[in-house]
Amino acid sequence: MNRLTTGLLIAFAWLGILASQSFLFLWLVCASIAGLALHEYYAICLEGKEKRLLPLALVVSAIPLFAALAKQPDLLFASFFVTLFASALLLFATYQGLENGFILLAKLCCGIAYISLGAAHLPLLRALTHGGAWLAILTVITIASDTGAYYAGSALGKTKLCPAISPKKTVEGLLGGMGASLILALCLGRILLPQVSLVEMAVMICTVTLIGVGGDLLESVIKRSCRVKDSGTMLPGHGGVLDRIDSLLTAAPAMYYIIYFRVIG
């Protein structure tokens, strides 16, 4: 029950944020959530003497989030390069005291690309035409996919999806999540964006759902490599903040570029 209650509270809070129609407010919320996720990520993956770099790693990793304020993807890409170079400078300054500098650089790059860059696309998505509607559809896709996969996998799951990465995930769960997100997001799409054809919307929903599952599996790889069950304990029944937004971090950029490059609509 904790999982369901927490999930519903998060969903209603997020929909309330979307209803505010304020880009700056949404950016503040997204930046705060991303900051918490980054803190969880670095707390579980930094080891030994690397841990003293956590505050600086958070500052460096936040650069793409601030670049999203400009609402321009080209500036976001530029900030990504700046962030990578800043990570290299951090490595140069601390290299002598590290056991393996390359491993630290890999951890920094993963946190920046996966969490910071992924989360920065949420306010960018809001800045698009009909951005509020697209964010609402994205929310339904991720929630329906996660919930459908959980219950379908629990009731019907037999065929393992990626047992070496996430033993509990099943093909049946994936199909259940895909079906739930397709039905619910299509219904919402017809209400909010009737000008987009059902076929285009369905293709986009399936694509975003699958890429979101990839984000979920990516976090599973991180947790398995760091030998932890959850990224944190902040959300009862869900673990940490990163556990809750893992699929959103890859689904948001996927939806953004599908719309930005006019693949649909």
Secondary structure, DSSP 8 states (H G I E B T S, - for coil): -HHHHHHHHHHHHHHHHHHT--HHHHHHHHHHHHHHHHHHHHHHH--GGGGGGHHHHHHHHTHHHHHGGG--HHHHHHHHHHHHHHHHHHHHHHGGG-S-HHHHHHHHHHIIIIIIHHHHHHHHHHHSTTHHHHHHHHHHHHHHHHHHHHHHHHHH--SEEETTTEEEEEHHHHHHHHHHHHHHHHHHHHHH-TTS-HHHHHHHHHHHHHHHHHHHHHHHHHHHHHT-S-S-SSBTTTBSHHHHHTTHHHHHHHHHHHHHTTS--
